Amino acid sequence: MTAPTLTVAGTRPRTHPLRARLAAAPRSVGRVAATTVTVFLLASLLTFALGALSDANPAAAVLGDLATPADIARMEAQFGLDQPLATQYLTWLGHAFTGNLGVSWFTGVPVADSITQALPVDLSIAGLALLLAVVIGGGAGIAAALDNGGVIDRAVTLVCSVLATLPPFLIGIVLIVVFAVQFGALPTGGYEPLGAGAGQWLRYAILPALALSLDAAASIARQLRTSLVGALRENYVTGAQMRGFSARRVLFGHVLRNAAGPALTVLGVSVPVILGGAVVTEKIFNLPGIAQLSLQAAEKHDIPVIQGTLLVTVGVVLVANIAVNALLAALNPAAARRQSGGRRSAADRGGAA
């Protein structure tokens, strides 16, 4: 006689947390990739439409008033402007994916070459600005949270409120007056590439980077302070302290990882803000960056350069957001742990039954 098989209702096979996260990784990557491609294609369509729907005419701009109809027709054929808009867009986008962003209507220089010379200036300044924002904002947010309700907390809140109201160009002017004019410690403008030496590059990059970073630093400090104050009251903090963990280990090993999400989100949002603020900041500090390149192109109605700079800027912002999302997933796996823990608890309860 065969013994009956006992089954326990509600039981599920246990799933290892790491295995569950690895299994969910392709779906997450696929969603991010699909979103990024969709946003990039929409941005490229809008970028192309801005140029296609404008009244700028390369023949009239380059040849002048003496251009004959034959000259205009020949130049339009040279730039492909005699093709339907859909054909122009697909051709332009296909060339853009291969690195060919067209040729300037006025200088004849390939747009990709001009961007290659200007983009490192923006990337180095923006990278330093983001680093300063993380260091300044992170340090201020941690100090304010640890002194919740105290003098440091109130001082950080006041300074962040003031900085959030000041535009980067005004901060840049103040920095020039103080550090370049009054003390003469730093140059008023210009740029030296990183290849000329880290110290020389930093002398020219620190003021514009600082001007661009303070607004983001204020936002990061406020978000991090709020998150840390809430996280420090969680039960796992009390448990870690009772097990004898040091305050430093609890803060940097547990609390900060779980509370860094909103601050990292602010960091991702700050990338387009920093790049947008670079237009005026580059003018103040006389930086030969991509913002100045696009501004000069807009003044001349040089559509290929405008389209190329906008497309590259959108690509930089999307890559930065992907990096921030990846960093957020790496630093804050608490959601996956809670989900896996919930599955394990259900299985344990079923097994105990």
C-alpha positions as CSV (number, residue, x, y, z in Angstrom):
1,M,0.0,0.0,0.0
2,T,1.4,3.4,-1.0
3,A,1.7,6.0,1.7
4,P,-0.2,9.2,0.9
5,T,1.8,12.2,-0.1
6,L,1.5,15.1,2.2
7,T,1.4,18.5,0.7
8,V,1.4,21.8,2.5
9,A,-0.7,24.5,1.0
10,G,0.9,27.8,0.3
11,T,4.5,26.5,0.2
12,R,6.9,27.7,-2.5
13,P,10.4,26.6,-3.5
14,R,12.9,28.9,-2.0
15,T,14.8,31.2,-4.3
16,H,18.2,32.5,-3.6
17,P,18.2,36.4,-3.4
18,L,21.3,36.7,-5.8
19,R,19.7,34.2,-8.2
20,A,16.5,36.1,-8.2
21,R,18.3,39.4,-8.8
22,L,20.3,37.9,-11.7
23,A,17.2,36.5,-13.2
24,A,15.5,39.9,-13.1
25,A,18.5,41.7,-14.5
26,P,17.9,41.0,-18.2
27,R,14.3,42.3,-17.9
28,S,15.5,45.5,-16.1
29,V,18.3,46.1,-18.7
30,G,15.8,45.5,-21.5
31,R,13.4,48.1,-20.1
32,V,16.1,50.6,-19.6
33,A,17.5,50.0,-23.1
34,A,14.0,50.3,-24.7
35,T,13.3,53.5,-22.8
36,T,16.7,55.0,-23.8
37,V,16.3,54.1,-27.5
38,T,12.8,55.6,-27.6
39,V,13.8,58.8,-25.9
40,F,16.8,59.1,-28.2
41,L,14.8,58.6,-31.3
42,L,12.1,61.1,-30.2
43,A,14.9,63.6,-29.3
44,S,16.5,63.1,-32.7
45,L,13.2,63.7,-34.4
46,L,12.6,66.9,-32.5
47,T,16.2,68.0,-33.1
48,F,15.9,67.4,-36.9
49,A,12.5,69.1,-37.0
50,L,13.9,72.3,-35.4
51,G,16.3,72.6,-38.3
52,A,14.0,71.4,-41.1
53,L,11.1,73.7,-40.1
54,S,13.3,76.8,-39.8
55,D,13.6,79.3,-42.6
56,A,17.4,79.0,-42.8
57,N,18.7,78.4,-46.3
58,P,22.3,77.5,-46.8
59,A,22.4,78.9,-50.3
60,A,21.2,82.3,-49.2
61,A,23.4,82.3,-46.2
62,V,26.6,81.1,-47.9
63,L,26.2,82.5,-51.4
64,G,24.6,85.8,-50.4
65,D,22.2,88.0,-52.4
66,L,24.1,87.3,-55.6
67,A,23.1,83.7,-55.7
68,T,21.2,82.6,-58.8
69,P,18.3,80.1,-58.8
70,A,20.7,77.6,-60.4
71,D,23.3,78.2,-57.6
72,I,20.6,77.7,-55.0
73,A,19.3,74.5,-56.6
74,R,22.9,73.1,-56.9
75,M,23.7,73.8,-53.2
76,E,20.3,72.4,-52.0
77,A,21.1,69.2,-53.9
78,Q,24.6,69.2,-52.4
79,F,23.2,69.3,-48.9
80,G,20.3,67.0,-49.7
81,L,17.7,69.6,-49.0
82,D,15.8,68.7,-52.3
83,Q,14.8,65.4,-50.8
84,P,11.5,64.8,-48.8
85,L,11.7,65.5,-45.1
86,A,11.3,61.8,-44.2
87,T,14.2,60.9,-46.4
88,Q,16.3,63.7,-45.1
89,Y,15.7,62.6,-41.5
90,L,16.4,58.9,-42.1
91,T,19.6,59.8,-44.0
92,W,20.7,62.2,-41.3
93,L,20.0,59.7,-38.5
94,G,21.7,56.9,-40.3
95,H,24.8,59.0,-40.8
96,A,24.7,60.2,-37.2
97,F,24.9,56.6,-35.9
98,T,28.1,56.2,-37.9
99,G,29.6,59.4,-36.4
100,N,28.8,61.6,-39.5
101,L,26.9,64.6,-38.3
102,G,27.2,66.6,-41.5
103,V,29.3,69.6,-42.5
104,S,29.0,73.2,-41.3
105,W,27.3,75.4,-43.9
106,F,29.8,78.2,-43.3
107,T,33.1,76.7,-42.4
108,G,32.9,73.4,-44.3
109,V,34.4,71.7,-41.2
110,P,32.7,68.4,-40.3
111,V,30.4,68.9,-37.3
112,A,31.8,65.8,-35.6
113,D,35.3,67.3,-35.7
114,S,34.1,70.5,-34.1
115,I,32.2,68.6,-31.4
116,T,35.2,66.4,-30.8
117,Q,37.3,69.5,-30.0
118,A,34.6,71.2,-27.8
119,L,33.0,68.2,-26.0
120,P,36.0,67.3,-23.8
121,V,35.8,70.8,-22.3
122,D,32.2,70.3,-21.2
123,L,32.8,66.7,-20.0
124,S,35.7,67.7,-17.8
125,I,33.9,70.7,-16.4
126,A,30.7,68.8,-15.9
127,G,32.5,65.8,-14.4
128,L,34.3,68.0,-11.9
129,A,31.0,69.9,-11.1
130,L,29.2,66.6,-10.4
131,L,32.1,65.5,-8.2
132,L,32.0,68.7,-6.2
133,A,28.2,68.5,-5.9
134,V,28.5,64.9,-4.5
135,V,31.3,65.8,-2.1
136,I,29.9,69.1,-0.9
137,G,26.2,68.1,-0.9
138,G,26.9,64.7,0.5
139,G,29.1,66.0,3.3
140,A,26.6,68.7,4.2
141,G,23.6,66.4,4.1
142,I,25.3,63.8,6.4
143,A,26.4,66.5,8.8
144,A,22.9,68.0,8.9
145,A,21.3,64.6,9.5
146,L,23.6,63.7,12.3
147,D,22.9,67.0,13.9
148,N,19.2,66.9,13.3
149,G,17.6,70.0,14.8
150,G,21.0,71.4,15.8
151,V,23.0,74.4,14.7
152,I,24.7,72.6,11.9
153,D,21.4,71.3,10.6
154,R,19.8,74.8,10.6
155,A,22.9,76.3,9.0
156,V,23.0,73.8,6.2
157,T,19.3,74.3,5.6
158,L,19.7,78.0,5.4
159,V,22.7,77.9,3.0
160,C,21.0,75.4,0.8
161,S,17.9,77.6,0.6
162,V,20.0,80.6,-0.5
163,L,22.1,78.6,-3.0
164,A,18.9,77.2,-4.6
165,T,17.8,80.7,-5.5
166,L,21.1,81.8,-7.1
167,P,21.7,81.2,-10.9
168,P,25.0,79.7,-11.9
169,F,26.1,82.8,-13.8
170,L,25.7,85.0,-10.7
171,I,27.7,82.6,-8.6
172,G,30.3,82.5,-11.3
173,I,30.6,86.3,-11.3
174,V,30.9,86.3,-7.5
175,L,33.6,83.6,-7.7
176,I,35.6,85.6,-10.3
177,V,35.4,88.8,-8.2
178,V,36.5,87.0,-5.0
179,F,39.1,84.5,-6.2
180,A,40.4,86.0,-9.4
181,V,40.1,89.8,-8.9
182,Q,40.5,90.3,-5.1
183,F,42.9,87.5,-4.3
184,G,44.4,86.8,-7.7
185,A,44.7,83.2,-6.9
186,L,42.9,81.8,-10.0
187,P,42.5,83.0,-13.6
188,T,39.4,84.9,-14.6
189,G,38.7,82.6,-17.6
190,G,40.1,80.4,-20.3
191,Y,40.8,76.7,-20.4
192,E,43.8,74.4,-20.3
193,P,43.3,70.7,-21.4
194,L,43.9,68.0,-18.9
195,G,46.9,66.9,-21.0
196,A,48.7,70.1,-20.0
197,G,48.8,68.9,-16.4
198,A,46.2,68.2,-13.8
199,G,47.2,71.2,-11.7
200,Q,47.1,73.6,-14.6
201,W,43.7,72.2,-15.7
202,L,42.3,72.4,-12.2
203,R,43.3,76.1,-11.9
204,Y,41.1,77.0,-14.9
205,A,38.3,74.4,-14.3
206,I,37.6,74.8,-10.6
207,L,35.7,78.2,-10.7
208,P,33.3,77.3,-13.5
209,A,32.8,73.8,-12.1
210,L,32.1,75.2,-8.6
211,A,29.6,77.7,-10.1
212,L,27.7,74.9,-11.8
213,S,27.9,72.5,-8.8
214,L,26.5,74.6,-5.9
215,D,22.8,74.4,-7.0
216,A,23.1,70.6,-7.4
217,A,25.0,70.3,-4.1
218,A,22.2,72.2,-2.3
219,S,19.6,69.8,-3.7
220,I,21.6,66.7,-2.9
221,A,22.2,67.9,0.7
222,R,18.5,68.5,1.3
223,Q,17.4,65.2,-0.1
224,L,20.1,63.3,1.6
225,R,19.5,65.0,4.9
226,T,15.8,64.1,4.8
227,S,16.4,60.5,3.8
228,L,19.1,60.0,6.4
229,V,16.9,61.4,9.2
230,G,14.2,58.8,8.3
231,A,16.6,55.9,7.8
232,L,18.4,56.5,11.1
233,R,15.1,55.8,12.9
234,E,14.7,52.4,11.3
235,N,14.7,49.2,13.4
236,Y,17.8,47.7,11.6
237,V,19.9,50.7,12.8
238,T,19.0,49.9,16.4
239,G,19.7,46.2,15.8
240,A,23.1,47.0,14.3
241,Q,24.0,49.2,17.2
242,M,22.9,46.5,19.7
243,R,25.2,44.0,17.9
244,G,28.1,46.3,18.6
245,F,28.6,47.8,15.1
246,S,30.4,51.1,15.2
247,A,28.5,54.3,14.3
248,R,30.7,54.7,11.2
249,R,30.0,51.2,10.0
250,V,26.2,51.6,10.6
251,L,26.2,54.9,8.7
252,F,28.3,54.1,5.7
253,G,27.7,50.4,5.5
254,H,23.9,50.3,6.0
255,V,22.1,53.6,6.4
256,L,23.7,55.6,3.6
257,R,23.2,52.8,1.1
258,N,19.5,52.7,1.7
259,A,19.1,56.5,2.0
260,A,21.1,57.5,-1.1
261,G,18.2,56.9,-3.6
262,P,16.6,60.3,-3.6
263,A,20.1,62.0,-3.7
264,L,21.2,59.9,-6.6
265,T,18.0,60.8,-8.4
266,V,18.7,64.5,-7.9
267,L,22.2,63.8,-9.3
268,G,20.8,62.3,-12.4
269,V,18.4,65.3,-12.9
270,S,21.4,67.7,-12.3
271,V,23.2,66.5,-15.5
272,P,21.0,68.3,-18.0
273,V,20.8,71.3,-15.6
274,I,24.6,71.5,-15.5
275,L,24.9,71.2,-19.3
276,G,22.1,73.8,-19.7
277,G,23.8,76.2,-17.3
278,A,27.1,75.8,-19.2
279,V,25.8,78.1,-22.0
280,V,26.0,81.2,-19.8
281,T,28.9,79.9,-17.7
282,E,31.1,79.2,-20.7
283,K,30.5,82.8,-21.9
284,I,31.5,84.2,-18.5
285,F,34.6,82.1,-18.2
286,N,35.4,82.2,-21.9
287,L,35.4,78.4,-22.3
288,P,35.6,76.9,-25.8
289,G,32.9,74.2,-25.0
290,I,30.0,72.7,-26.9
291,A,27.6,75.3,-25.4
292,Q,29.6,78.1,-27.1
293,L,29.8,76.1,-30.3
294,S,26.0,75.7,-30.4
295,L,25.5,79.4,-29.5
296,Q,27.7,80.6,-32.3
297,A,26.0,78.2,-34.7
298,A,22.6,79.5,-33.6
299,E,23.6,83.1,-34.3
300,K,24.7,82.1,-37.8
301,H,21.7,79.7,-38.4
302,D,24.2,77.0,-39.0
303,I,21.7,74.2,-38.8
304,P,24.0,71.1,-39.1
305,V,26.1,72.3,-36.2
306,I,23.0,73.0,-34.1
307,Q,21.5,69.6,-34.8
308,G,24.8,67.9,-34.1
309,T,25.4,69.6,-30.7
310,L,21.8,69.0,-29.6
311,L,22.0,65.3,-30.5
312,V,25.3,64.8,-28.8
313,T,24.0,66.6,-25.7
314,V,21.0,64.4,-25.5
315,G,23.2,61.3,-25.8
316,V,25.4,62.5,-23.0
317,V,22.4,63.1,-20.7
318,L,20.9,59.7,-21.5
319,V,24.2,57.9,-20.8
320,A,24.6,59.8,-17.5
321,N,21.0,58.8,-16.5
322,I,21.8,55.2,-17.3
323,A,24.9,55.4,-15.1
324,V,23.0,56.9,-12.2
325,N,20.3,54.2,-12.5
326,A,22.9,51.5,-12.4
327,L,24.6,53.1,-9.4
328,L,21.3,53.4,-7.7
329,A,20.6,49.7,-8.3
330,A,24.0,48.7,-7.0
331,L,23.9,50.8,-3.9
332,N,20.3,50.2,-2.9
333,P,19.3,46.5,-3.3
334,A,17.0,46.7,-0.3
335,A,13.9,46.4,-2.4
336,A,15.2,43.1,-3.9
337,R,16.2,41.9,-0.4
338,R,12.7,42.7,1.0
339,Q,11.0,41.0,-1.9
340,S,13.2,37.9,-1.5
341,G,12.7,38.0,2.2
342,G,9.0,38.1,1.8
343,R,9.1,35.0,-0.4
344,R,11.3,33.2,2.1
345,S,9.1,34.2,5.0
346,A,6.0,32.8,3.2
347,A,7.8,29.6,2.5
348,D,9.0,29.3,6.1
349,R,5.5,29.9,7.4
350,G,4.2,27.3,5.0
351,G,6.9,24.8,6.1
352,A,6.2,25.5,9.7
353,A,2.6,24.7,9.1
